[in-house]
Amino acid sequence: MFKGFLFKFILFALLIFTCFESITGYTENRAFKNHGLTAQTEQINNYSQTVHTKKKRGHISDVSVTNEADINFTTADNQKITVTKKLPKDILGKFQNRQQVDIEYVSTDPKKTRWPGETRDVRSSVIFGVICFAVLFFLIKFR
């Protein structure tokens, strides 16, 4: 009985989490759609690089690299903003080649930023939430 309750509790927690993620992602995408502006970033002087390794049976099975930097830009109303962001490879390449790099920000909250073309994926969390709800419903209804 405890195993069944624990499984239902975990499904319920996942359902609540996916609902929260869906709503948060939707409101973020909507804020960028309604109040989003684009600014040109200043060139970065340096960035930090973190290497993540996964070991399997004592051997390295996967290596990933995360690049992060402080990004400075000026909003349309002349506010100087600094945010710490992860740098995708294409954005890092633009900075290294001294090319112009744009960033999107929300005019009502300029610290809320993302790279052009970046959006929150709401569909996958909704689909996962519906699956959790269906499984939870059938577990409760047809014990």
C-alpha positions as CSV (number, residue, x, y, z in Angstrom):
1,M,0.0,0.0,0.0
2,F,2.8,2.4,0.8
3,K,4.4,1.8,-2.6
4,G,1.2,2.7,-4.3
5,F,0.7,5.9,-2.3
6,L,4.3,6.9,-2.9
7,F,4.0,6.4,-6.6
8,K,0.8,8.5,-6.7
9,F,2.4,11.2,-4.6
10,I,5.4,11.3,-7.0
11,L,3.0,11.5,-10.0
12,F,1.0,14.3,-8.3
13,A,4.3,16.2,-7.5
14,L,5.4,15.8,-11.2
15,L,1.9,17.1,-12.3
16,I,2.2,20.2,-10.1
17,F,5.8,20.8,-11.3
18,T,4.8,20.5,-15.0
19,C,1.8,22.8,-14.5
20,F,4.2,25.4,-12.8
21,E,6.7,25.0,-15.7
22,S,4.0,25.4,-18.3
23,I,2.6,28.5,-16.8
24,T,6.0,30.1,-16.1
25,G,7.1,29.3,-19.7
26,Y,3.9,30.7,-21.2
27,T,4.1,34.0,-19.2
28,E,7.8,34.4,-20.0
29,N,7.2,33.9,-23.8
30,R,4.2,36.3,-23.6
31,A,6.3,38.9,-21.8
32,F,8.9,38.8,-24.5
33,K,6.2,38.9,-27.2
34,N,4.4,41.9,-25.7
35,H,7.3,43.9,-24.1
36,G,10.4,42.5,-25.8
37,L,13.1,44.7,-27.2
38,T,16.5,44.1,-28.7
39,A,19.7,45.7,-27.7
40,Q,23.3,45.4,-28.8
41,T,25.7,43.9,-26.3
42,E,29.1,45.3,-25.4
43,Q,32.0,43.0,-26.3
44,I,33.0,40.7,-23.5
45,N,36.5,40.8,-22.0
46,N,36.5,37.3,-20.6
47,Y,34.2,34.3,-20.0
48,S,34.4,31.3,-17.7
49,Q,34.4,27.8,-19.0
50,T,33.2,24.8,-17.0
51,V,33.9,21.3,-18.2
52,H,31.4,18.6,-17.0
53,T,32.4,14.9,-17.3
54,K,30.3,11.8,-16.8
55,K,32.0,8.6,-15.9
56,K,30.7,5.2,-16.5
57,R,32.5,2.2,-15.0
58,G,35.6,4.3,-14.4
59,H,35.8,5.6,-18.0
60,I,34.8,9.1,-19.2
61,S,31.6,8.6,-21.2
62,D,30.5,12.1,-21.9
63,V,32.2,15.6,-21.8
64,S,30.2,18.8,-22.0
65,V,31.5,22.4,-21.8
66,T,29.5,25.4,-20.5
67,N,30.6,28.9,-21.3
68,E,29.3,31.8,-19.2
69,A,30.0,35.6,-19.1
70,D,28.8,38.9,-17.8
71,I,26.8,40.5,-20.6
72,N,26.5,44.3,-20.6
73,F,24.0,46.3,-22.7
74,T,22.1,49.5,-22.6
75,T,18.3,49.6,-22.8
76,A,16.2,51.9,-25.0
77,D,15.8,54.2,-22.0
78,N,19.6,54.3,-21.4
79,Q,19.7,51.9,-18.4
80,K,23.1,50.1,-18.1
81,I,22.3,46.4,-17.5
82,T,24.6,43.5,-16.6
83,V,23.4,39.9,-16.6
84,T,25.3,36.7,-16.3
85,K,24.4,34.4,-19.2
86,K,25.4,31.1,-20.7
87,L,27.0,31.5,-24.1
88,P,25.9,29.1,-26.9
89,K,28.6,28.2,-29.4
90,D,27.3,30.5,-32.1
91,I,27.1,33.5,-29.7
92,L,30.6,32.8,-28.3
93,G,31.9,32.6,-31.8
94,K,30.5,36.0,-32.6
95,F,32.1,37.5,-29.5
96,Q,35.4,35.9,-30.4
97,N,35.2,37.3,-33.9
98,R,34.3,40.7,-32.5
99,Q,31.0,40.7,-34.4
100,Q,27.8,42.5,-33.2
101,V,25.8,40.4,-30.8
102,D,22.1,41.3,-30.0
103,I,20.2,40.3,-26.9
104,E,16.5,40.4,-26.2
105,Y,15.1,41.9,-23.0
106,V,11.8,42.7,-21.5
107,S,11.3,46.4,-21.3
108,T,9.4,46.2,-18.0
109,D,12.1,43.9,-16.5
110,P,15.4,44.4,-18.3
111,K,17.2,41.8,-16.3
112,K,15.0,39.2,-18.0
113,T,16.9,38.4,-21.1
114,R,17.4,35.8,-23.8
115,W,19.3,35.4,-27.0
116,P,17.4,36.2,-30.2
117,G,15.4,33.2,-31.4
118,E,15.4,31.6,-28.0
119,T,12.0,30.6,-26.5
120,R,10.7,28.5,-23.6
121,D,9.3,25.2,-24.7
122,V,5.9,24.9,-23.2
123,R,4.5,22.0,-25.3
124,S,6.8,19.3,-23.8
125,S,5.9,20.2,-20.2
126,V,2.2,20.3,-21.1
127,I,2.4,16.9,-22.8
128,F,4.3,15.4,-19.8
129,G,1.7,16.9,-17.5
130,V,-1.2,15.4,-19.4
131,I,0.6,12.0,-19.3
132,C,1.1,12.3,-15.5
133,F,-2.5,13.3,-15.1
134,A,-3.8,10.4,-17.1
135,V,-1.7,7.8,-15.3
136,L,-2.7,9.3,-11.9
137,F,-6.3,9.4,-12.9
138,F,-6.3,5.7,-13.9
139,L,-4.4,4.7,-10.8
140,I,-7.0,6.4,-8.6
141,K,-10.1,5.5,-10.6
142,F,-9.2,1.8,-11.3
143,R,-7.2,0.7,-8.3
